[in-house]
């Protein structure tokens, strides 16, 4: 396309953005209009993408980090022939796949869900990393960012990661339209301010007028010929460009234009340009990456092994059996034990340093490309990435997250290092699976089982050693549980998971010695929970006592309560959990102080059984 | 102190770090030893602090952002005469206030809990902001950072915030010891790499040898004489400095030295130096900031008002009545309605742009200084700050967080903007209060009530208008509820909150018309929940049906289940919640699709009542 045609295409994208938003009665046309020329030139001249084959291994990847600019994205899909005009006008309506913010679950050309700002670039870094270090099919990753979102720290985690990894297949385009939602950004049109920041993080920067299609064209060319560095194109643009009633004015964010018809006329009316997007180069599809039969580590009953150790060993074994497994570390691989994987499979190990948002985003990016990521750090610090996990669930992303050092059982380090809210966080995530093993063989099995699940999968591991209570051939289906003590005379059921399982067993032994038989259930699958077994235990023993190294809200206790959410009566349900703010102390002192050790469990059980007698 | 004395003090801090960690059998002596000279010079020459009066308004503030370096912090306390040697050796033991990571709940000289890296500087920015813009007593804020934690995006949110606000009362000291937990950092001893980054964000940088006490002294002097910019001192140090067995070597993070006795000898043995820390200048204590009687907005029954509007108006009124109220915005003040506060009280309004971690950290910093912060953004985006909220609860920080645009009820914008996990997140936080009003008068009252609570307080507001159902003089005690429909014949109780309250009322009316009386409870206080009323409703009606615009896990349903956690039987408890992934649609379509509108509630209630008959 020549200059005039490119400019026309930009106008068409504006017109269609205005029309789609007007039809919806909501949306972000002004944020689309500022970036229209940037997208027009990309689509017409530089993107290599087969819309018929979104899975093509050499397709370029495009991420709309400013996820609210969907009118522009969908207008571009229309220009590329991927959707019809009729569908464009279903924007934001019930049942339409053209949602307010893009979601890959419904649209095959969307790489990752965006709309929480500052997430597209971090995920783009993950995709680019996969392209550069694992796939090498030559695809480029284009990320369209807003200027407002550069205030998010996650953008600078991404900038640091990309700069350090020399990701010259990554091109960020920043639509510097000067205006955020409620007013001007910190830096307005000061492109240099952004350039200094990106340069400091090792990026090549290009500053342009974002409405000059020739300069845009040359900037993309410069980006593609830059080696050894990621590139950011900082484009000076005007929000609402092309329509005087809104152009460069405050107060028009996230609204249809005041008069859409007039605006379309001012933009020169509708056009019917169709863009032939460049084909990607030929590339082989991903090879079969299964290399050998999975040989999980095996532990002997009675040994003492930390579940984090079993995780490290199992992940390493999984990595040997499956070439698509990748591991990501938040600079604590010696603690989480991913360092074992790093030694065995250095080419598939990614050090993300202390940047948990980027850790999860990189995992999401790799999952986009079909890899099977296991990202791990301390359970406590995964809270840092909560919003990324939330967005990953909207994407339908299949990632494995492993949080170590769960609970007060870590001991002396104190509350800042204790994951006490992680079960609540992960249970509330849509479509998630939450696993909490108590011994090494169980851990190994669950690490392998995670690989075959959909959605967000979370595994919680522990710092200290726990006794191996299961044999290496025992199976642990997700959604199941293990009943470890049971008799017809059971007067109560203790439901434990992780570090509280051995405590529950010790308590049961004490109680049994005193003539109080109690059932013990190991609820290693916290979500989904084994409702049937819990319901039967409630019926047969009349009382459930949950015990967890976690806050009382959102964890095992709530999971057990939910097993009765079909409306059946719950006989009695009492929860032991961490109800105070711990300090520093030895692990056994911590469990005791929280009342979740064998002594605490036995005392609570005794009280409940006696109460039952009185009643 | 002269050069030799300062060096001696540094050695004493090392010796005491080694001794404390050896006594504990754990801890981070090597991370303390690298920064010992930096702290020695600060303590002896530059810090202005009255350890007898930690509340002194002109005291400098010291934040240990690398929170694991507590051996050094406590050794400094000892050198300053604040604690005795005997107490130093209780480090990390049960009952000791010298925890593995510092907590202000127990130690009066600690400003904020640290230990989750990358949080000290953001909170320090909040403290410095309060000093610069609100208090003007001339205190300086010193933040000791590690180099590893500079990978956290939150550090760059803080750097941006401080640079933009020209916080020349803020001095960051980075202990560039080259080694993280599991190995070298990205940039090793490349001080320039860090300097470029900080300069890009508008900071003055000073690079020094962090073991040369004279250079440290001069660097602090340079920092104090720098106007208009925050200053970062980048100090090249050696981890484990002074003990050959560990100095600058990998594999010694977070462990006592291999031979403490030998190490102490190598460091020249114990010393008994005592530092007279400079007194702060005289300053008046905070004046009484109550200016007038609180006049909350009043709404007429039957009007339609969004709770976010009522929040904005109530916060503005509270700001008029109390001069200690400050508001912080994440660049969505037009949506959350804090813009009303901004107009009325511009001097106490803080724009934090799209940086939710910094938003919460700044609030924590202001609370440290006795201000009463209300920080708000979309409920969905508060998940971004989960780890900051977690750490704030460890600090015992009294902050108010307000999340708008909760639930599917926002409509067309789609799932990325819908807060659907916020109740779960905030309920799991230790000592938190979680409020979810359904009408404007209730909102106004709760906004005022939050001010008087301890710990983390969360208020959830809604985007769309809801009918005003309460009069302006109705009271809403925290921990209470409102029973809106009740009779002796009630066959079921609907427990609703927020947007589902009007839906529940409409459902109750339909059911009543069909001869099925049901009770309706407005559970505006989700945590603490009104257990007594819920228990009575369960006894009297036999069945509870919870309905919430939130995921099924961790929200209202779980809160209601917890009201029976004392072991009493729960007759029947069924939950309506958002169980699928929403797309774009109108608000009423969303509520309907999720099955939480009047139709869905009535249908579920009918089913449950009929089931009860069958049984």
Interface residues (C-beta under 8 A of the other chain):
Chain A: X24 X25 X26 X27 X67 X91 X92 X93 X94 X95 X96 X97 X98 X99 X100 X101 X103 X105 X106 X113 X114 X115 X116 X117 X118 X148 X149 X151 X152 X153 X154 X155 X156 X157 X160 X164 X180 X181 X182 X185 X186 X196 X197 X199 X200 X201 X329 X331 X332 X333 X334 X335 X339 X353 X354 X355 X356 X357 X358 X380 X381 X383 X384 X386 X387 X390 X391 X393 X394 X396 X411 X412 X413 X414 X415 X416 X417 X420 X421 X424 X425 X427 X428 X429 X430 X431 X527 X543 X551 X552 X553 X554 X555 X557 X558 X561 X562 X564 X565 X566 X567 X568 X569 X570 X571 X572 X573 X574 X575 X581 X583 X584 X585 X586 X589 X593 X608 X611
Chain B: X24 X25 X26 X27 X67 X91 X92 X93 X94 X95 X96 X97 X98 X99 X100 X101 X103 X105 X106 X113 X114 X115 X116 X117 X118 X148 X149 X151 X152 X153 X154 X155 X156 X157 X160 X164 X180 X181 X182 X185 X186 X196 X197 X199 X200 X201 X329 X331 X332 X333 X334 X335 X339 X353 X354 X355 X356 X357 X358 X380 X381 X383 X384 X386 X387 X390 X391 X393 X394 X396 X411 X412 X413 X414 X415 X416 X417 X420 X421 X424 X425 X427 X428 X429 X430 X431 X527 X543 X551 X552 X553 X554 X555 X557 X558 X561 X562 X564 X565 X566 X567 X568 X569 X570 X571 X572 X573 X574 X575 X581 X583 X584 X585 X586 X589 X593 X608 X611
